[in-house]
């Protein structure tokens, strides 16, 4: 595919949606843990398990907005790229590069903490919550690999593409809730690609042209269907996984999240004129410009920041999270957020430079090699999300994160240049890179992702 290489104008609405999503997920992840420590054991809970608090998750579950905004940004940048291959090469490398320093740090952190006498169970919890978030990056890489094909399907069949995927998601859920539980993980593809595809309809102007009444109707339909599915179906009311719950809407993702996406997107579209007016204010515009090139770094390092603060406060000083919703909890929450935010700023000063750096020019790998690199990276990231960053004390290095880290690193290198030299290579130009305009899943201490 050969298209115009002119850089498109930034879409302020999408910038705000992405910024709100990352701010929402960071704040939620920092406030959700209910922590205590005694006799070498870290007790973990989830504040959103408080009776009645599930209602907040209908807005705080931002994964639908992440995939919607990612789909819109991906189609816009793909249409402006010199070719599908140049776009894919830049996208895969840009997504993987910020994760590499995180891996390097976590290969040494557990052993360092052991040397300071930290017990094994807190180490395992810390390594698990820092790695859990990587499942999103694994799934998002698959959507990136599929984007050129899904863009072609969008041009040919339009709205039928997400509709068919949503129907497939329903069939997967039917099988899942009838004793075929593992098949539910197929909805990591069907549900999130369906929502990603809705973003295409914003990028081509169809959703963006909705008036306020149309957007509110869309929102009411989405939230209404979600409510009916919760009331009369097998779906829990919380849009994130809760500790001890027999069913989660997130692990694996259920088709309920596609209905929630329609409600959330419609609501934001109804607010779009006000959002665009707010986004041009100087302080807001400056914040968006700063955050834009650092989305993935904020996402990857916000849980390590929580680990640092929790380790010092809970293990070091015996702090226990007050009862969620109590006056003590409300007073402590701003201080907790401020301390964790300060640590995150320090981490970003050190590690965000990897994300904002310019990729080197050079020959571009063939499409098949790029797809192989993306799939290899996705598998490695899923392995890390499942096993965590902490190698068990009585096991060898191959039982820990090292093999998965090696796989993701190899994938990054594989996406960087062709394995075999070719006489005519496309130069790496004309690639429009909306630096990670995507993000964020919902795992946290005491919850199921």
N, C-alpha and C positions, 0 to 999 in steps of 0.2 A: 504494500500500500504506500503510495506516495502522496503526500498532502502538503499543505502550506506549512512553512516553518515559522510563521509570524507568532510571536509570543502573545497569548491571549491576555486580555485585561483581567486582573484579579477579581474574583467574585467575593465581595465583602460578606454576603450572606453565608457562603460556605466557610469563609475564614472564621466568622463568629460561631457557627455551629461546631466547627472543630475545636475552637478554643473553649467553648462552653463544655464540650464533651470531656476534654482532658481535665479541665478544672473540676468538673463533676466527679470524674472517676477518682482523681487524686484525693479530693476532699472526702469522698465516701470511704475509700480504702483506709484513710488515716483515722476516721472517726468510728468505723465499724468495729474494730477489735475491742473485745472485753478481756483484759489480761490480768493475770495474777501469777505469783511464783512462790513455790514452797518445796523444800526437800528435793531440789534438783529437777523439778517438773514445772514446765510452763503451762498454765491453764489458759485455754483460749475459748472465746465465745464471740457472738455476733450481736451487736447492739440492735440490728434490724430484726432480730428474732423476738424483740419486745412485742407483746400483743398489740395489734393494730398498726404497727409500723410498716407492715407490708405495703401499705398504700403508697408510701414514698418511693418504692421501687418502680412504680409505673412510670415515673419520670426520671429517677436516678439511674435506671438501667439504660445506659447510653450506647450499648453495642449496636442497636438498630441505626442510630444516628451516625455512628462511626462508619458503618458499611454504606449507608446512603451517601454521606459526604465523600467517602472514598470512591464510590462508583461514579459520582459526578466529576470529581477531579480527574479520575483515571480516563474517562472518555474525553474530557476537554484536552488533556495533555496528549493523549494518543492521537487525536485528530490534528494536533498542531505539530506532531513529531515528523521527522523525515521519513520514517518507516516504522512498521511494527517492531522490527528487530532492534533498532536504535532505542526505541522507547522501552522495550522489555529489558535490555541490557542495563540501562540507567536505573530502572525501577528496582530490579532485583538487587543490584549492588547497593543502591541508596537505602533500601530497607535493612540489609544485613550489616552494613558497616557499623552503625552505632551499637550493635549487640556485641561485637567482638571485644571491646574493652571490658564490658560487663562480665564476659566469660573469663577473661584473664584475671580479673579481681577475685571472682568466686572460686577459681582453682586454688587460690592460696588462703583465702579468708578462713575456711573451716579449720585448717591446720593451725593457723595463727591463733584462733580463738581457743583451740584445744590447749595450746601451749600456755594460755592464760588461765586454764582451769575451768573453762565453761563446760558444763555437763553435756552429754550427747543429745538428750531429748530437745533442749532449746536449740542446739545446733541444727538438728534435723528440721525443726519447725522453720527456722530462719532460712535455711537453704531451700525449703519447699516453697515458701511464699514468694521468695525472690524469683524462682523459676516458673511458678505457675502461670504468670502473665504471658509467658512465651507461647502458650497455645494460640493466642490470638494472632501473633505474627506468623505462625505456621499456617493457619487457615487463611489469613490475608494474602500470603504468598500464592496460595492456590488460586484465589480470585484474580490476582494480578496476572498469573500465567494464563488464565482463561479469558482475560479481558478482550484481546483481539477477536477471539471466536465469538464471545458474547456480544461484542459491538456489531459484528456482522449479523448475528441473529436479531439484534435490536433493529437494525436497518430493514430487515426483511419482515419480521413478525411483530415488532413493536410490543404492545402491552401483553400480548399472548405469552411472551417468554416468562415474565415473573408469575403470571397466572398459572402456567403449567408447572413451574417449579413449586409454587405454593400447594398445588394439588398433589404433586409428588411428596411434599412434606407431610400432608395429611395422611397419605397412604403409609408413609414411614412410621408416623405416630401410631396409626392403627395397629401395625405389626408390633411396634415397640410395646404397646400396652396389652398385647395379647401373647405374652411370653416369648417374644423375640427381642429382648432388650437391647442387645448389641447393635441391631440394625438402626437404632435411634441415632447413632453417630453419623449415619448418612446425611442427616439434616444439617450437619456442619457445612455441607456443600449446598444442599437444596435451599435451606432457609437463608443463609447468608448471601448466596448468589442472587436469590430473589430480591432481597433488600438492596444489594449492590446494583441490581438492574433497575430498580426504581430510581436510583441516582442518575442513570442514563436519561431518564425522562425529564429530570430537572436540567441536565446539561444541554439537552436539545431544545429547551424552552417550553415544553408542554406543561410541566408542573409549575414552572415559574410564572406562567401566564394566568394561573388560577386567581380569581378574585378572592376577596376575604370570605364571602359566603361559600364559595366552592371549597376553599381550604378548610373552613370550619365544618362543612358537611363531610369532607374526607376524614377529618379528625374524629368527628362523632361516630362515623361508621367504624373506624379502626378501633377506637376505645370500646364502642358498643359490642363489637364482635369479640373483643378480648374478654369483656365482662361476661358475655354469654358462655364462652368456652370455659371460663373459670367456674361459673355457676352450675353448668350442666355437664361438663366434661371431666376428664381425669387430671386437669391441670391445677397446680397449686396457685394461690393468690399472689405469692411473692414472685417477682420476676428475676430474682437471684436465688441461688441455691442456699438453703438454710441447714445448719448443722442438725443431723439426726432426721431430716425429712426424708420420707421414702421416695419422693419424686422431685426432680429439679427441672425447671424450665430452661436451665442453662447447660446442664451436663448430663446427657447431651442436649443440644438446643432443640426446643419443640417448635412446631409451626405457630404456636401462640405468639412467638416473638415477631413473626411476619405481620400479624394483625396489630400488635403493639406498635410496630414500625409505622404503619399507615396512620395510626392515631397521633404519634409523636410528630411525624413529618408534616401532617396536615396542620397541627397546632403551630408549628414553627413557620410554615408558609403563611398562615393567617397573620403572624406577627412580622412578616418579612419587611414591610415598609418601615416599621419602627426600628427593627434591627439594623437595617441599612443606614438609617439616619443616625443611630447611636454609634455605629462603627466608624463614621467619619470624624468623630470628635478626636481632638489631638491626643489626649491620654490613651484613649481606646485604640486608636490607630497605631500609636507607638507600641503598645503592648502586643497587638497583633503582629506587628513587624518583628518584634523580638521573639515571640513564641513560634512564629511560622517555621523557621529553620530548625527548631529544637523540639518539635513535637515528640519524636521518637525517643529522644534522650530523656525528656521529662517522664515519659511513660515507663521507660526501662529502669530509671533510677529512683522513682518515687517510693517503691517498696523497700529497696536497700536503705533509703533515708529513714523509713519507719523502723527497720530492723535496728539501726543505730540508736535511735531515740528510745525504743522499747528496751533494748539491751541495757542501756545506761540507767533508765528510770526504773524499770521493773526488776531486772536482775541485780543492778548495782545498788539501788536505793530502796527496793522493796515496795515501789508504787503499785497500787491496785486500781484498776479502772472503777470509778464509782458506778452505782446503779444507773444504767442508761435512762435519760430523761429526768433524773433527779437534779436538784439545785446544784449539788457538788459536781455532777457530770457537766452541767451547762457552764459552770464557772471554769472547770478544768479544760474543756474542749478548746477554747481559743488559745490557751497557753500551749496545749499539745500541738495544735496546728502550727503555731508560730515556731515552736522548737523544731518540728519536722520540716517545715518550710525552709528554715535557716540551713539545716543540714543538706536539703536538696539543692539549694543555691550553691553551696560549696561544691557538691558533687558535679553540678552542671558546669561550674567554672573549670573543673578539671577535665570532664569527659565530653561535654557537648561539642568541643572542637572537632571531634571525629565525624559528627554529623554535618557540620557546616562546611567542612573542607570540600574543595572541588575535586571531583573525580578526574583522574588522569586521562588525557586524550590518548587515542590509540585504536588499533584494530578492534572490531566488534566480533564477538563469538557468534557462530551460527545459531540459528533459532533452536535447533534440536539440543545443542549444548546448553543454551540458556534454560530451556525447559528442564533438562536433566539437573542443572544446578539448583533451580527452584524447588524441584521435588526432593532432592537430597537435603537441602536446607530445611524444608518443611518437616521431613522425617526426623532430622536431628533436633529441631526445636520441640517437636512433640515428645521426643525421648527425654529431653531436659525438663519439660513441663511435668511429665509423669514421674520422673525419678528424683528431681531436685538437684541442687548443687552440692549437697553434702555427701561425701563418700563415707559409708559406714566404717567405723573405727577398725573392725576386725576383717575388713575386706580389702582386696587389692584395688589398684587404680581403675582397672577395667570394669569394676562394679559401680563406679561412680560416674560423674559427668564427662570424664575425659573423652570416651569414644564419641559421645554426641557432639561435644565441642569440636572435636577433630572433623566430624562430618560437616558441620555448618561452616567451619573455616575453609574446608576444601571446596564447598559449594561457592563460597564468596570468590575464591581464586578462580574457580572454573567459569564463573560468570564474567571474569575480568578480561580474558583474552582468548582467542581461538587456540585450540590444542594443536591444530595443524595449520601451517602457514598457507596462505592463498595469495594468488597474484593480485587480485583486485579486492580490496577491502573497503567497506563503506567507512568514511571518516565519522568520528563521533561528534556530529554537529546537528543542529536542528532538533535536539532533544529538549523538550520543555519539561523541566523538573520542578513540580510543585513539591518541594521538600516535605517529607512525610506529612501528608494532609490526611492522615488516617489515625487510628489508634484504638484501643483500649478494651480490655475485657473486665471481668468482675470477680476474680478470685481474691480472697483476703483471709486473714487469720480467722479460723472458726467457721468458715463458710465453704460451701462446695462451689467451684467455678461454674 
